[in-house]
Amino acid sequence: MATHARPTPIGLSPAQLRNRMIRSARRIIVEHWPRVDRCPVCGSGWPCTPTGYAYDFLVSVGQGDWAPPHCAGSRR
């Protein structure tokens, strides 16, 4: 039985894919950051579902305490 190397998604190395996912999670958090305890995109209370998933991913890669630079004093 022949073993085949698993193709990497869109030709990225694991490190490049991880970095791209970190940037995407941070972008989600920035776009959904609350203004007066409400998500401007979803309209739901904080944290909204997309932000929760983005923070869960950042926690899994050791960056769970990240907050947008303009909100550094008000972390989750």
C-alpha positions as CSV (number, residue, x, y, z in Angstrom):
1,M,0.0,0.0,0.0
2,A,1.4,3.3,-1.0
3,T,1.4,6.2,1.4
4,H,0.8,9.6,0.0
5,A,1.7,12.9,1.6
6,R,-1.4,14.9,2.7
7,P,-1.7,18.0,0.5
8,T,-1.6,21.3,2.3
9,P,-4.6,23.6,1.9
10,I,-3.9,26.2,-0.8
11,G,-0.2,25.3,-0.8
12,L,0.6,26.8,2.6
13,S,2.9,25.3,5.1
14,P,1.4,24.5,8.6
15,A,3.1,27.6,10.0
16,Q,1.7,29.8,7.2
17,L,-1.8,28.4,7.7
18,R,-1.6,28.9,11.5
19,N,-0.5,32.5,11.0
20,R,-3.3,33.2,8.5
21,M,-5.9,31.7,10.9
22,I,-4.5,33.9,13.7
23,R,-4.9,37.0,11.5
24,S,-8.4,36.0,10.6
25,A,-9.4,35.4,14.2
26,R,-8.0,38.8,15.2
27,R,-9.9,40.5,12.3
28,I,-13.2,38.9,13.4
29,I,-12.6,40.2,16.9
30,V,-11.8,43.7,15.7
31,E,-14.9,43.8,13.4
32,H,-17.2,42.4,16.1
33,W,-15.7,44.4,19.1
34,P,-18.6,45.8,21.1
35,R,-19.7,49.3,21.3
36,V,-21.7,49.7,24.5
37,D,-21.8,46.0,25.2
38,R,-23.4,45.1,21.8
39,C,-21.8,43.6,18.7
40,P,-22.0,46.1,15.8
41,V,-22.2,43.3,13.3
42,C,-24.5,40.8,14.9
43,G,-26.4,43.1,17.2
44,S,-26.2,40.5,20.0
45,G,-24.8,40.9,23.5
46,W,-21.1,40.5,24.1
47,P,-19.5,38.1,23.4
48,C,-21.2,37.2,20.1
49,T,-20.8,33.7,18.6
50,P,-18.2,34.6,16.0
51,T,-16.1,36.4,18.6
52,G,-16.4,33.4,21.0
53,Y,-15.1,31.1,18.3
54,A,-12.3,33.5,17.4
55,Y,-11.2,33.7,21.1
56,D,-11.5,29.9,21.4
57,F,-9.1,29.5,18.5
58,L,-6.7,32.1,19.9
59,V,-6.7,30.4,23.3
60,S,-5.8,27.1,21.6
61,V,-2.7,28.7,20.1
62,G,-1.7,30.5,23.3
63,Q,-2.9,34.0,22.4
64,G,-6.2,34.1,24.3
65,D,-5.5,37.4,26.0
66,W,-5.3,39.3,22.8
67,A,-7.5,42.4,22.4
68,P,-7.5,45.0,19.6
69,P,-4.9,47.7,20.2
70,H,-7.6,50.5,20.5
71,C,-9.3,48.4,23.3
72,A,-6.2,47.4,25.2
73,G,-7.6,48.5,28.5
74,S,-10.9,46.5,28.1
75,R,-9.9,42.9,27.6
76,R,-12.4,40.0,27.6
